[in-house]
Each structure stands twice: as C-alpha cells, then as structure tokens.
Amino acid sequence: MEAALGKIKYLNGVRLQRAIVAGADWVVAMQKHLDAINVFPVPDGDTGSNMAATMKSIAERAKENIDKSLNRVSNALADSALMGAKGNSGAILAQFFQGLAEGLKDHRKVTTERFGQAVHVAAQRAQEAISSPKEGTILTVIREWSDRVRENCKKTTDFDELLRDSLDWAQKALDRTPEQLASLKKAGVVDAGAQGFVYMLEGIVTFMEKGDLAASRQNAQKQASANLPLIGEDFFDDHENSPFRYCTECLVVGQGIDIRKLRTDLEGLGDSLIVAGSSTKAKVHIHTNHPADIFKIVAREGEFREQKIDDMEQQNHDAHRSDKARVAIVTDTGCDIPQDLCEKYNIHFIHHSLVFGDNETYLDKQGIHRDDFYARLCDFKTPIKTSQPTPSQFKRMYSFLLKYYDACVSIHLPPAHSGTIHGARRIASGYNDKVSIVDSTCNSMAMGLVVLEAAKAAAQGMSQQEVVQVAEKAASKARAFFCFDTLKYHLRGGRLSNSAGKLASILQLRPIITFKEDGTVKLDGVGFSRHGVRKKTWAKARKAAMGKKNLQFVVAHANNPQLAAWFVQNIRKTFDTDDIPVVEASYTLVSHAGPGAAGIGFIGD
C-alpha cells in the first residue's frame, strides 16, 4: 500500500505483502510492552515475544514470496502464520490469516467491498478456532474491527479511509477490554493480544501515511520508547494461577485432517484450546497438565513438524519473582534431577527430541508417556534416534530469561555425547557475553549434581562468573558409574560396531562405564550376569567415593527401580547418609543405554 497521496482503490499482492511487513515491524518493536502487560490467559510475560515471533515468520515469508499475485501472497501469509505461530495470540493470528486467504482466494486484486468480505471470513475462522472464546481478548477486537470494515466497505472505495476509520474503531474496542475481563481491570491494563493486533493495524496505517517501510519502522521504535501503562504492582499479590501448567503446541501435517473433530478430541484436556489450520496442516495450542496426552491424540492425524512445551508456572515465577538470583540456570534433558529440586532451584530445561522411524518426533521426557516410550523402545521394528535441541529452542530460552535476569549460565552434555553444547555456544555468541556455556563433562544424574551446584550458587545471588566457576569446579569433581543390562541398544544406535556387539551378545557381557575428565565414555569393566555387574558397579563407585568429604549422591535408572533401591541401600550402609535422590533417566539417554540400566553419581571434596 502506497502513501495516501491519492485514493487507494485496490489491494493486490504487492500491497498486501508490504502492509503486513509494516504491521509486523510494529508488533516486533512493541513486544516488550506486550510482554509487560500480559495478563490473560496466563501472566507468563511472553505474549509480545510470541506475537513478534509469529509476525516475523509471516513477514519473512512475505518478503521471500516470488509470485506477487494476491492469491499466492495471501496463501503464503496463511501458511507461514501456521508454521510460525507461537502462543495463544499467535495461534489466533494464524487462523485469522487462514480465513483471510480463504476470503481472497482466486483474486488478483480486490476492492474495499471484497476486502470487507474477506476480513469477515478471517474473523469468523479465528473465532471458530477457539473452544471457549472469551470477550475482552484479541478475538473481540478482531471481530469488532472486521464488523466495522464490513459495515463501511460499501460506503468508501478508498482503502486509506477504510483502514484509518477501522483502526480508530479497533482502538476503542481495545480500550473496552478491561471492562470485559476482570483480570485486566484488576491489573489496570488492556489485553496484550488485542493490543498486539491493534499495533499491527497501526503499523499498516502508518505505512500508508509515510509510504516507506523504513519511516514506518522509525515511528514504531519511537512509540516503543514512550512511557506506556504497565500492570499494577499489587496484581500478583493475590492473583489466582491457572490450574494448567504447560503451554503445549504442535504442528501436524497430513491428509484429511478434521479440524473440528480434533478440537473435540482435545477438549477437556486443558483450557485455552485453539486448533487452527486446514485439512492438510493444523496447529494446536492448549494449556494442559499432560502434554504427552495432547501429542498422542494429535499424532493420529499425521506427521509432527514441531512441538513446544513451556512451563507457564516457571515463566510466571521468572517474570514476577522477588528472589535475589541474578543468574538463570539452563540445562538440557540429558540432565536428570528430581522434580522437587528443579522447582526449588528454578532450573530451566531445553528438550532433546526422540525420533521414531523417519520422522515421528517427540520431545524428551514430557512429550511421550513413559509406558509408550518403553514399549516402543523394546519393539525393534521401529528404529529410535535422538536429536539435539534446535537453535530456535536455545534462542527462545535465552531471550526470554534475559528479560528478567542479568545473565544465563547454560550447562550441557559434553561434546563427546552430543552436539548440544556446540549449538548452545553458537546461539550464546549473539548475546554479548550474557550467556555462559559450561561443559558438564558427564550426563544423567552426575550432570544433575553439577547443575544443582550452579543453581544453589545462583540462588544465593552470586554473579555470572562466580556461578560459572562453581559449575566448572563441580564438573571436575563429578563421578558416575553405570551398568547396562544389554549392549543391543548401543548396537542399534550405531555406537558399537557390529563385530563387537555380536561378541558381547554371545558372551552375555554387561558393561560398566564411567567418564574421563573430558567427558568421553570409558569402559570400566564388564559383568557376566545381572548380579555380577551390579556388584562390580557398586564396588567401583564405593572405591571412588571412599575418603571424600561432603559427599552428595544420586541414583538414576532406566525402568529398574529394584536395582536403584539396591544401590541406595548400599550407599546408606557405607556412607551413613539418607539423602539419596533417585531419578528416572531421560529417554534420550535410555534410547542408547536400554531398559534395565542404572547408575550411581556423586560429588565430593
């Protein structure tokens, strides 16, 4: 859309493309403000980040699209919105753009009248995506804005006039949201998602005024630096938390996806349910306590392309905490720590992924039910691979935490085990030394002890460098001894040669492993029976721990609580301690170690 030197009589692909880029610029510029006023449905401080990520995805695809016809541009916007949608408002925007593409289908250019019909379809589709729509949200503002456009589209043939008038209408609808949602009124703010939609419209209208994307972007940055209303200080004193903890999202691609049936199947498993998309691609967003239940149902429809699980309770704590920690602690799911300690010390996890067959992917730990994982692990019909976290996972985590902490210390599996730490370092390099990466030199429960030491230091208010020093010292002292029940999973995963694997199977060898100082795996012995290998593992761990002071132990196992209990019993007898946490090993590690594996980890001076 060009500047309003004359009337804008039609909308074509190029104009729509440039308008959406301008709108995206405004949302991205204002994301901190949107995060700061995020109240509904959960005050987890990420509405701005999520809407900005969604609009960036849309804008980038808009810029890249070679075919500039209106039909193709609107379809590209809809597809990129679905692929890049993040959060509650992002999913609603995705369905809005699906509806807009539907309304503009088969058109090279449209008049104001046809545009009015298209935005009416867009608003309807956005409304239909929600299982329990609430007044006073982005949906309300989208509906009232689209109603105004539809009402006036026959009265004017000028897009400039139509969009200016409807922006004023949307702003008035936004101003009324605190009267429609009690939580907004209590906090003294408007709805963040609705505000994001209005910012998008404001960006489009400003671009029409200026006729230049750079000038429009400059206006957005000026607006972002203004003093804007924030949540009242007393809002969080008695705010009632959501009964659902995890913001769970996934994208599924298939044939004949029944959006309405999928929505019905998921209702009752949480709230804030949105199912957006079409018969070939669907985006699911829900707040739930059981992400694995969601993924299991959605997996019936086709192939997962992406998944996300955000701990909203933890995000809420980060955004509104009163503790003295200056440094956030991050690790990956190759680290095993009891849940109560994770919560006590506010440890943040980035998920590895499990890949069944060619492309059936689930997030480690929370993405698949325990029984389902072990059943599929023991069924050798489908190969299982593991995949390290993606760059976007690191970026989302670090960007979110650095809004509320001075720095992050991110502790990961050693290079000998995974490329995770290399990925973390690449992303950390873009944060001006505010993110420090530490090699744990071990995995599982021993890595958990390293992370816990760092988390305790952070909780005491130590600086970034001090926390790094604590973590590195703990890593140098951490020891672990594991015994495996079989080598066939190492063989299946390609971590053992066929000849060595066959020989080990014939001899029924059960290995004992530990780690060298650089984190590489070291074969530390073998057993010829389950009884023999557990005795040897215990003997090696006991010998290594003898004479050390301030010992901290932890035991991990892969579906073998009996062996874990036997290790705990022996540790108690020998070292006169009762504080011995037991954890189940992460699925990423178990996929290589196999069921029945168990180990002892400790740190001591």
GURO-997574 format. One record per residue (C-alpha): residue in one letter; x, y, z. Coordinates in steps of 0.5 Angstrom, whole numbers, plus 500, padded with zeros to 3 digits. Layout:
AXYZ;...
This chain:
M500500500;E503507498;A502513502;A496517501;L498522496;G491520492;K486515494;I488507494;K483504490;Y485497490;L489492494;N494487491;G499482493;V505487493;R501492497;L499486502;Q506484503;R509491504;A503492509;I504486513;V511487514;A510494516;G505491521;A510486523;D515492525;W510495530;V509488533;V516487534;A518494536;M513494542;Q514486544;K517489551;H511493552;L506487550;D510482555;A510487561;I502488560;N501480559;V495478564;F491474560;P490468560;V496467564;P501472566;D507469564;G510475560;D511472553;T505475549;G510480546;S515475544;N510470542;M507475537;A513478535;A516471533;T509470529;M509476526;K517475524;S515469521;I510472517;A514478514;E520474513;R516469508;A512475505;K519478503;E521472500;N515470496;I517471489;D510470486;K506477488;S499475486;L494477492;N492470492;R499467493;V501472497;S495471502;N496464502;A504465503;L502469509;A497464512;D502458511;S508462515;A503464520;L501457522;M508455521;G511460526;A505461530;K507462538;G503462544;N495464545;S495470541;G500467535;A495461534;I489466534;L493470529;A495464525;Q487462524;F486470522;F491469516;Q488463514;G481466514;L484472510;A487467505;E480464504;G477470503;L482473498;K482466494;D483467487;H483474487;R489478483;K487484487;V481487491;T476493492;T475495499;E468491498;R471485497;F476486503;G471487507;Q468480506;A475477507;V476480514;H469478516;V471471514;A478472517;A475474524;Q470468523;R475463523;A479466528;Q473465533;E472458531;A479456532;I478457540;S474452544;S472457549;P472464547;K472470552;E470477551;G476482552;T481479548;I484479542;L478476539;T474481541;V478487538;I479483531;R471482531;E469489532;W475491527;S472487522;D465489523;R467496522;V471494516;R465490513;E460496515;N464501511;C467498506;K461499501;K461507503;T468508501;T472506495;D479508499;F483503503;D486509506;E480512509;L477505511;L483503515;R484509518;D477509521;S477502523;L484503527;D480508531;W474503532;A479498534;Q483502539;K476504542;A475496543;L481495546;D480501551;R474497553;T477490554;P479492562;E471492563;Q470485560;L475481563;A476482571;S484480571;L485486566;K481491570;K485489577;A492489573;G490496570;V492494563;V488492556;D489485553;A496484551;G494480545;A489485543;Q494491544;G499487539;F493486534;V492494534;Y499495534;M499491527;L494495524;E497502527;G504500523;I500499517;V496505517;T503509519;F506506513;M500509509;E502515511;K509515511;G509511504;D516508506;L518502511;A524505514;A520511516;S514507519;R519503523;Q522509526;N515511528;A515504531;Q521505535;K519512537;Q513509540;A516503544;S521508548;A515512550;N512511557;L506506557;P502503562;L504497566;I501492571;G499495577;E504493583;D499489587;F496485582;F501479583;D500479591;D493475590;H493473583;E490466582;N494462578;S492457572;P490450574;F494448568;R502449568;Y504447561;C503452555;T503446549;E504447542;C505443536;L504443528;V502437525;V502435517;G497430514;Q491429509;G484430511;I485433518;D479434521;I480441525;R473440529;K474433531;L481434533;R478440537;T473436540;D478430542;L482435546;E477439550;G477437557;L485436557;G486443559;D484451557;S486456552;L485451547;I486453539;V486449533;A488453527;G489451520;S486446514;S485439512;T493438511;K496442516;A494444523;K497448529;V495446536;H495451542;I493449549;H494450557;T495443560;N498439565;H499433561;P503435554;A504427552;D496426552;I496432547;F501430543;K499422543;I492425540;V495430535;A500424532;R494420530;E493426525;G500426521;E507428522;F509432527;R513438524;E515442531;Q513442538;K513446544;I512446552;D513452556;D512451564;M508457565;E509457572;Q516458572;Q515463567;N511467571;H516466577;D521469573;A517475570;H515477577;R520474582;S522477589;D528473590;K536475590;A538471584;R541475578;V543469574;A538464571;I541457570;V539453564;T541446562;D538440557;T534434558;G541430558;C541432565;D537428571;I535432577;P529430582;Q523435580;D522438587;L530440587;C528443580;E523447582;K526449589;Y532452585;N528454579;I532450574;H530451566;F531445561;I531445554;H529439551;H532434546;S528430542;L526423540;V525421533;F522414532;G523412525;D524417519;N520423522;E516421528;T518426533;Y517427541;L520432546;D524428551;K521427558;Q515431557;G513429550;I511422551;H508417556;R513413560;D510407558;D509408551;F517410551;Y519404554;A514399550;R517402543;L524402546;C523395547;D520394540;F526393535;K521394529;T522402529;P529405530;I530410535;K534416534;T536422538;S536430536;Q539435540;P536442541;T535447535;P538454535;S531457536;Q530453543;F536456545;K535463543;R527463545;M530461552;Y536466553;S532471550;F526470555;L531469561;L535476560;K529480560;Y529478568;Y536476569;D543479569;A545473565;C545466564;V549460566;S548454561;I550447563;H550442557;L552435555;P560434553;P562434546;A563427546;H556426548;S552431543;G553437539;T548440544;I554445547;H556447540;G549449539;A549453545;R555456544;R553459537;I547462540;A550465546;S555468542;G550473540;Y548476547;N554480549;D557475554;K551475558;V550467557;S556463559;I556456557;V559450561;D561443559;S558439565;T564433563;C558428565;N551426564;S545424567;M545424575;A552426575;M550432571;G545434575;L549435581;V553440577;V547444575;L545443582;E551446585;A551452580;A543453582;K545454589;A550459588;A545463583;A540463589;Q545466593;G546472589;M553470586;S555474580;Q555470573;Q563469573;E562466580;V557461578;V561459572;Q567458577;V562454582;A559450576;E566448573;K569446580;A563441581;A564439574;S571437575;K569433582;A563430579;R564422578;A559417575;F559409574;F553406570;C552399569;F548396563;D543390562;T545389555;L549392549;K544391544;Y541399544;H548401543;L549397537;R542399535;G544406535;G551405532;R555407538;L558400538;S561396532;N557390529;S563385531;A564388538;G557388539;K556381537;L562378541;A559382547;S552379546;I555372545;L559372552;Q553376555;L557382557;R554387561;P559393561;I560398567;I562405564;T565412567;F567418564;K574421563;E576428565;D574431558;G567427558;T569422554;V566415556;K571410559;L569402559;D571401566;G569393567;V564388565;G560383568;F557376566;S551377570;R546382573;H548380580;G555381578;V555387574;R551391580;K556388585;K562391581;T559397579;W558399587;A565397588;K568402583;A563407586;R565406593;K572406592;A572412588;A568416594;M572413600;G576418603;K572424600;K568429605;N562433603;L559427599;Q553428595;F550422592;V544421587;V542414583;A539414576;H536408573;A532406567;N526403569;N530399574;P527401581;Q530395584;L537396582;A536403584;A534401591;W540396592;F545402590;V541407595;Q541401601;N549400600;I550408600;R547409606;K550403610;T557405607;F557413608;D552414613;T547418609;D540418608;D539424603;I540420596;P535422591;V533417586;V531419579;E529416572;A534417567;S532421561;Y529418555;T535421551;L540417555;V536411556;S535410548;H542409548;A543405554;G537401554;P532399560;G535396566;A541401566;A542404573;G548408576;I551412582;G553419581;F557423587;I561430588;G566430594;D572434596;
